Amino acid sequence: MASDLNRRRFLTNVATGLAASAATQATGSALAAEAPSIPIPDSQTKAAPSNAGSQPVCCGSAAQIIFPCSGSADVGKIADLAARKLMEEGVGKMSCLAGVGGRVKVIMETTQAAQTILAIDGCPLQCARNTLEHAGFTKFEHLCLSDLGMVKAKTPVTDEAVAKVVSQAKAKLPKAAS
């Protein structure tokens, strides 16, 4: 339904633009200033290159990609903060786990091109691991905060907790910065 509405709007705008352009040519009036014509693609129109525009920093390629499950609990926040700290330190690039779940093309391609993938889960539900596996990724490192003694809804979000996760994550990554 939305696409039909958009198509109608587009065609209305094109028709208005063409009519204004024709009226301007015929009468020399200023109608074109009110409703500028919209160019219509033809055989001479070239498509924009597939790499047109730059990708956002979060969506570009990286040797090591980090996917935290940033769940709603305290351990999700710790996983998220640890991933951000790893990114700030240049260890890897944090990426969007929801993008993998949604099969967003640029995120899927970036993930496939990564040399190393690290999933950081806060709790035993292992949402990051499951999301990657359901998307077809089988070769990745995995860190679960519950394996580090952190318990969902009982672990305060502290710098020490984040540092512990960062340290364990670096140990799992082959080219981790010290």
DRENDO-1510 file (C-alpha; in Angstrom, 1 decimal, always signed):
<recs>
REC; n; res; u; v; w
REC; 1; MET; +0.0; +0.0; +0.0 .
REC; 2; ALA; +2.8; +2.4; +0.9 .
REC; 3; SER; +4.6; +1.7; -2.3 .
REC; 4; ASP; +1.4; +2.4; -4.3 .
REC; 5; LEU; +1.0; +5.7; -2.5 .
REC; 6; ASN; +4.7; +6.6; -3.2 .
REC; 7; ARG; +4.3; +5.7; -6.8 .
REC; 8; ARG; +1.2; +7.9; -7.1 .
REC; 9; ARG; +3.1; +10.8; -5.5 .
REC; 10; PHE; +6.0; +10.3; -7.8 .
REC; 11; LEU; +3.9; +10.2; -10.9 .
REC; 12; THR; +1.9; +13.3; -9.8 .
REC; 13; ASN; +5.2; +15.2; -9.2 .
REC; 14; VAL; +6.5; +14.1; -12.6 .
REC; 15; ALA; +3.3; +15.1; -14.3 .
REC; 16; THR; +3.3; +18.5; -12.5 .
REC; 17; GLY; +6.9; +19.1; -13.4 .
REC; 18; LEU; +6.3; +18.2; -17.1 .
REC; 19; ALA; +3.2; +20.4; -17.3 .
REC; 20; ALA; +5.1; +23.3; -15.7 .
REC; 21; SER; +8.0; +22.8; -18.0 .
REC; 22; ALA; +5.7; +22.7; -21.1 .
REC; 23; ALA; +3.8; +25.8; -19.9 .
REC; 24; THR; +7.1; +27.7; -19.4 .
REC; 25; GLN; +8.3; +26.8; -22.9 .
REC; 26; ALA; +5.0; +27.7; -24.5 .
REC; 27; THR; +4.3; +31.0; -22.6 .
REC; 28; GLY; +7.6; +32.0; -21.1 .
REC; 29; SER; +5.9; +32.2; -17.7 .
REC; 30; ALA; +7.5; +31.5; -14.3 .
REC; 31; LEU; +5.5; +28.3; -13.6 .
REC; 32; ALA; +8.8; +26.4; -13.6 .
REC; 33; ALA; +10.0; +28.2; -10.6 .
REC; 34; GLU; +7.0; +27.1; -8.7 .
REC; 35; ALA; +7.1; +23.4; -9.7 .
REC; 36; PRO; +10.5; +22.5; -11.1 .
REC; 37; SER; +10.6; +19.7; -13.7 .
REC; 38; ILE; +11.8; +16.3; -12.5 .
REC; 39; PRO; +14.2; +14.6; -14.9 .
REC; 40; ILE; +12.9; +11.3; -16.2 .
REC; 41; PRO; +15.5; +8.5; -16.7 .
REC; 42; ASP; +16.1; +7.4; -20.2 .
REC; 43; SER; +18.6; +5.3; -22.1 .
REC; 44; GLN; +21.2; +8.0; -21.6 .
REC; 45; THR; +20.8; +8.0; -17.8 .
REC; 46; LYS; +23.6; +6.3; -16.0 .
REC; 47; ALA; +23.0; +4.5; -12.8 .
REC; 48; ALA; +24.9; +5.6; -9.7 .
REC; 49; PRO; +27.8; +3.3; -9.0 .
REC; 50; SER; +27.1; +0.6; -6.3 .
REC; 51; ASN; +29.8; +2.1; -4.1 .
REC; 52; ALA; +28.4; +5.7; -4.4 .
REC; 53; GLY; +28.7; +7.6; -1.2 .
REC; 54; SER; +30.7; +6.6; +1.8 .
REC; 55; GLN; +29.6; +4.1; +4.3 .
REC; 56; PRO; +29.1; +5.2; +7.9 .
REC; 57; VAL; +32.1; +4.3; +10.2 .
REC; 58; CYS; +30.0; +1.6; +11.9 .
REC; 59; CYS; +29.3; -0.2; +8.7 .
REC; 60; GLY; +32.8; -0.3; +7.1 .
REC; 61; SER; +35.1; -3.2; +6.9 .
REC; 62; ALA; +37.3; -4.3; +9.8 .
REC; 63; ALA; +39.6; -7.2; +10.5 .
REC; 64; GLN; +37.9; -7.9; +13.8 .
REC; 65; ILE; +34.3; -7.3; +14.5 .
REC; 66; ILE; +32.7; -7.3; +17.9 .
REC; 67; PHE; +29.0; -8.0; +18.4 .
REC; 68; PRO; +27.8; -7.5; +22.0 .
REC; 69; CYS; +24.4; -8.5; +23.1 .
REC; 70; SER; +23.5; -5.2; +24.6 .
REC; 71; GLY; +20.4; -6.6; +26.4 .
REC; 72; SER; +18.3; -4.9; +28.9 .
REC; 73; ALA; +20.0; -6.3; +32.0 .
REC; 74; ASP; +23.1; -5.1; +33.8 .
REC; 75; VAL; +25.3; -7.7; +32.1 .
REC; 76; GLY; +24.0; -6.5; +28.7 .
REC; 77; LYS; +25.2; -3.0; +29.6 .
REC; 78; ILE; +28.6; -4.4; +30.7 .
REC; 79; ALA; +28.9; -6.3; +27.4 .
REC; 80; ASP; +28.0; -3.2; +25.4 .
REC; 81; LEU; +30.5; -1.0; +27.4 .
REC; 82; ALA; +33.2; -3.6; +27.0 .
REC; 83; ALA; +32.7; -3.7; +23.2 .
REC; 84; ARG; +32.8; +0.1; +23.0 .
REC; 85; LYS; +36.0; +0.1; +25.1 .
REC; 86; LEU; +37.6; -2.5; +22.8 .
REC; 87; MET; +36.7; -0.3; +19.8 .
REC; 88; GLU; +38.1; +2.8; +21.4 .
REC; 89; GLU; +41.4; +1.0; +22.0 .
REC; 90; GLY; +41.5; -0.1; +18.4 .
REC; 91; VAL; +41.2; -3.8; +19.1 .
REC; 92; GLY; +38.3; -4.2; +16.7 .
REC; 93; LYS; +35.1; -2.6; +15.4 .
REC; 94; MET; +31.9; -2.9; +17.2 .
REC; 95; SER; +29.0; -3.7; +14.9 .
REC; 96; CYS; +25.2; -4.0; +15.1 .
REC; 97; LEU; +23.9; -7.3; +16.2 .
REC; 98; ALA; +20.4; -6.3; +15.2 .
REC; 99; GLY; +21.7; -5.7; +11.7 .
REC; 100; VAL; +22.8; -9.4; +11.5 .
REC; 101; GLY; +19.4; -10.5; +12.8 .
REC; 102; GLY; +17.7; -8.3; +10.2 .
REC; 103; ARG; +20.1; -9.5; +7.5 .
REC; 104; VAL; +21.1; -5.9; +6.6 .
REC; 105; LYS; +23.2; -6.3; +3.5 .
REC; 106; VAL; +26.1; -4.0; +4.3 .
REC; 107; ILE; +26.4; -5.5; +7.8 .
REC; 108; MET; +26.2; -9.1; +6.5 .
REC; 109; GLU; +28.9; -8.4; +3.9 .
REC; 110; THR; +31.1; -6.7; +6.4 .
REC; 111; THR; +30.8; -9.5; +8.8 .
REC; 112; GLN; +31.5; -12.1; +6.1 .
REC; 113; ALA; +34.7; -10.2; +5.2 .
REC; 114; ALA; +36.0; -10.0; +8.8 .
REC; 115; GLN; +39.0; -12.1; +9.7 .
REC; 116; THR; +37.7; -12.5; +13.3 .
REC; 117; ILE; +34.3; -12.2; +14.8 .
REC; 118; LEU; +33.8; -11.9; +18.6 .
REC; 119; ALA; +30.3; -12.4; +20.2 .
REC; 120; ILE; +30.0; -11.1; +23.7 .
REC; 121; ASP; +26.9; -12.3; +25.6 .
REC; 122; GLY; +25.8; -11.0; +29.0 .
REC; 123; CYS; +23.8; -14.0; +30.1 .
REC; 124; PRO; +23.3; -17.7; +29.4 .
REC; 125; LEU; +20.6; -17.0; +26.9 .
REC; 126; GLN; +23.5; -16.3; +24.5 .
REC; 127; CYS; +21.5; -14.0; +22.1 .
REC; 128; ALA; +24.7; -12.8; +20.3 .
REC; 129; ARG; +25.9; -16.4; +19.6 .
REC; 130; ASN; +22.4; -17.5; +18.5 .
REC; 131; THR; +21.9; -14.5; +16.2 .
REC; 132; LEU; +25.2; -15.1; +14.5 .
REC; 133; GLU; +24.6; -18.8; +14.1 .
REC; 134; HIS; +21.1; -18.3; +12.8 .
REC; 135; ALA; +22.6; -15.9; +10.2 .
REC; 136; GLY; +24.9; -18.7; +9.1 .
REC; 137; PHE; +28.1; -17.7; +10.9 .
REC; 138; THR; +29.9; -20.6; +12.4 .
REC; 139; LYS; +33.5; -19.4; +12.9 .
REC; 140; PHE; +33.6; -16.8; +15.7 .
REC; 141; GLU; +35.0; -16.4; +19.1 .
REC; 142; HIS; +32.5; -16.2; +22.0 .
REC; 143; LEU; +32.6; -14.7; +25.5 .
REC; 144; CYS; +29.8; -15.1; +28.0 .
REC; 145; LEU; +29.8; -12.9; +31.1 .
REC; 146; SER; +28.1; -15.6; +33.1 .
REC; 147; ASP; +31.2; -17.7; +32.5 .
REC; 148; LEU; +33.2; -14.9; +34.3 .
REC; 149; GLY; +30.9; -15.1; +37.3 .
REC; 150; MET; +28.7; -12.2; +36.4 .
REC; 151; VAL; +25.0; -12.9; +37.2 .
REC; 152; LYS; +22.2; -11.2; +35.4 .
REC; 153; ALA; +20.4; -8.7; +37.5 .
REC; 154; LYS; +23.0; -9.1; +40.3 .
REC; 155; THR; +26.1; -7.6; +38.7 .
REC; 156; PRO; +26.8; -3.9; +39.3 .
REC; 157; VAL; +27.9; -2.0; +36.2 .
REC; 158; THR; +31.4; -0.9; +37.2 .
REC; 159; ASP; +34.6; +0.1; +35.5 .
REC; 160; GLU; +36.2; -3.1; +37.1 .
REC; 161; ALA; +33.5; -5.3; +35.5 .
REC; 162; VAL; +34.0; -3.7; +32.1 .
REC; 163; ALA; +37.8; -4.1; +32.4 .
REC; 164; LYS; +37.5; -7.8; +33.3 .
REC; 165; VAL; +35.4; -8.3; +30.1 .
REC; 166; VAL; +37.8; -6.3; +28.0 .
REC; 167; SER; +40.7; -8.3; +29.3 .
REC; 168; GLN; +39.0; -11.6; +28.6 .
REC; 169; ALA; +38.0; -10.4; +25.1 .
REC; 170; LYS; +41.5; -9.4; +24.2 .
REC; 171; ALA; +42.7; -12.9; +25.2 .
REC; 172; LYS; +40.2; -14.4; +22.6 .
REC; 173; LEU; +41.3; -12.1; +19.7 .
REC; 174; PRO; +44.4; -13.1; +17.8 .
REC; 175; LYS; +45.6; -9.5; +17.1 .
REC; 176; ALA; +44.4; -7.8; +20.2 .
REC; 177; ALA; +46.2; -4.7; +21.3 .
REC; 178; SER; +47.7; -4.8; +24.7 .
</recs>
